[in-house]
Amino acid sequence: MNKEYQKRILILALYAGEIMMKSGAEIYRVEDTIVRICKACKIPYVECFATGTGIFLSLDNGEPDDDMYTFLKRIDSTSIDLWKISEINSFSRKFSTTDLSVEKGLELLKKIDAKKTYRPPVKFIGACLIGSSFCLMFGGGVTECLGSLLAVTAAYALSFMIDKLKFNNFIKIFLSCALATFVALLLDFTGLTSFIGPVIIGSVTIFLPGVAITNSARDLLSGEMLAGLAGGTEAIISAVAIASGVGLILQLWQVLGGVI
């Protein structure tokens, strides 16, 4: 096996792992996918170690004259894209069971990576439906659902703008939940809604770290203690940001003489 081919395999495997990591996949799944791709290319010695912010990969053909290839890929940001995770899973199975070449594999990965997520209007509609639905689940009526729709629209618009400014996730969630709470209080103050609780709950639901908690639990159960603890800590920080944003506005409203 020549060195150039071994290097292309490393690039292919790391690219697949990078897409999965940036799409919010579990750490153990990222490592397993990378190892499967390398093993499919008949590389006997593969070591992969991934964290929430980087992937370490070493390849060795096992021959005395061969050099070991080691590469570090830093992951700067992550989001949630279950479609890309599913596509990479399908790609790894196809690559492992067919005679797909490395070059063709890179082309497929580039197509998956280039696939655009939902457009902003669709995301806004989805966020509004989620917010109003949870408001209804927690006892809100028609007016409360409409109020939650307005609050979640304002909050999601602010989070969208903060994402453009590249602020960290804590600030985004904190400010967005604070704005949602303020809108809910204004609606209650003007008499447009009767129960403020369901409106606030529905409007902050879209920021709950459900995927982070699930991934953290699955990583812990798979023996990935470092990744599981890191993911759990991230989820806790997100929950604190939600509670802080809501609690601060409620406290300021009461201090300024408002009634909740």
N, C-alpha and C positions, 0 to 999 in steps of 0.2 A: 504494500500500500504506500504510494508516494505521499510526500509531505503536503503537497498542494491539495490533494484529495481529502486528506485528513483535516486540513484547515477549513475546507468548504463544508465538511460535515459539522465541524464545531460551529461555524457561522449559522448553518441551517438549524441546528438544535437550539442554539441560543436565541435565534429569532423567534422560533416557536414558543419558547419559554417566556420571552419578553412580551409577546402579544397576550399570552395567558395572564401573566402577572399584571399587566396594565389593565386587563379586563376584569380583574377582581377574583381570579381563580385561587383555590387553596394552594398552600405551599407544597404539600405532598403531591398534589396533582401536577404541579409544574415540574417538580423534580422527576416524577415518574415518566412524564411525557418526554423530557429531555433524554433520560436514560434509554427509553424505548427506541427513540430515533437513532441514537448512537449505536445501540446493540444491533439494530436492523442493518447497519452498515458494516457489520462484522468487526467492530472495535471491541476487543476483549476487556480492556480496563477503562472504566468510565466512573468518575467521581463527580457528583453534583451536589452543591449546597446552596440553597436559596433562602433568602430572608425577604422581608417586606420591601427592602430598598435595594436589593442586588442579587445577582446570580453568579456563583462561582462554578466553573466547569473545567475539568482536566481530562484529557484524553491521552492514552498511551497504547500503541499497537503491540507492545510487549516484546518487540525485537531489540537485541542489544544495541544496534546502531541507530535506532529511532529516537527522536527527541520527544519529550512530553510537551503537549500543548496545554497551556493554562490560560484562561481568559476570565475577566471580570466584567460583567455588564451591570451598570447602575440603572435602577428604576427610579425615575424622578417623580412620577405621579401615577395614580391609579384611579380607575372609575369602575362602573359596573356595566359589563356588556356580555350577557350570557350567550348571545348568539356567537360571538367570536370564540368563547370558550368551547362551545359545542363544536364549532367548525374545526378548531385545532385538535380536539379529541378525535374527530372523524379523520382528520388528516394523518394523525399519528398512527391510527389503526390501518389506514390505507397504505402508508409508507412502509409499515412493518410487514404487511402481508402481500405486497405486490413488488414489482421490479421498477418502481418509480425512481427516476434519477434524482440526484441532488439538485441539478439545475432546474428540473421541472418542479421539484418540491419548493424551491425558493420562489418560483413564479406563483405557485398556489398560495404561499404564505403572504406574498406581497398583495395579492388580490384580496385575501382575507383582511389584512391590515388596512388596506385602503377603503374597505367598505365603510361608508358613512353611517353614523347612528341616526336616530330619528331627528327630524328637523325641529327647531325650537317651537314652532306652533303646535306640533304634535305632542311635544313634551309638556307644554303648558296645559293642553287639554287633559292629558293623563294626570298631571299633578292636581288639577281642579277636580277631576272625577274621584281621585283617591281621597282628597281632603273632604269633600262633601259626603262621600260614602262612609267614612269613619265617623264623621259628625252624626250621621243618621244612626250608626251602630251604637253610639254612646248616648242616645236619647234625644238628639236634636230633631226639631221639626222642620217644616219647609223653610221657614224664615232663617232658622239657624244654619241649614244647609247652604242657603244662598249667601249668608254671611261668611260661612267658612270658605265658600268658593272665592269670595272677594279677598279674604285674608290670605288664603294660600296663593292666589294669583300675585298679590303684592310681594309676598315672601319669596316666591319662586323667581319673580322678576329681579328682585334684589340679589338673590343668590347667583343668578345668571350673570349679572353685571360684575359681581365680586369675582366670579370665576375668570372673567375676562381680564381682571386686574391682577390675577395670580396671587391673591391672598391665601393664607393657610386655611385649612378646613374649619378650625375652631372659630375663627373670626367670621367666616361665612355663615356657619350654623347659628352662632350667637346673634349676629345682627339680623338674620332672616327671621328667626323665631321671635326676637324682640319686636320686629316690625309687625309680624302676624298677630302678636298679642295686643299691640297698640291698636291695630285696625279692629280687632275683635272688641276691645274696650270702647272704641268710638261708636261702633255699631250698637253696642248695648246702651251706651249713654244717650244716643239719639232715639232709642226705643225701637230700632229696626229688628232687634232680636230680643228674646226673653230669657234665654239661658246662655251664659257666656262660656261655661265649661265645655260643652260639646264643640263650640266654635273654635276654641283654642286648641283642643285636642286634635280636631280634624285638620287644622291648618299646620300643625307641627309634625304630623305623622310622616310626611314625606322625608323628613330629615332623620328619622329613627335609623340607627345603625344595625338593621336586621341582618344584612348579608355579612357584615363584619363579625357579628356575634356567632352566626352559623359557621362561617369559615374558621373562626378561632376554635370553636368546639370540635370541629372535624379535624383540625390540625393537631389539637391536643390528644384526641382519641387515636390519631395515627402515629403518635410518638414524636411529633414535631413540637417540642416544648417551647423552644425559643420563638418560633413563628406564632404558635398559639397564644403565648403570653403577650407578644407584641400586638397581635390582632385584638385580643381582649382589652388591652390597655387603650388602643385606638377607639374601640367601641365605648369604653367608659368615658373617655375624653369627649366624644361626641354627645353622649348622654348628659354630661355635665354642661356642655355648651347649650344644649336645649333648655335644661333646667335653669341655667343662669340667665339666658335671654328672656324666658318667660317670667321668672321670679323677679328680675330687676324691674321690668316694666310694671308688674302688678304692685310691687312695693312703692315705686315712684308715684303711681296713680293714687294709692292710698295716702301717701305723704302730702300730695298736692290737694287732697280733699275729695278725691273721687270715691265713689261707692262701688264695690264689687258685688 
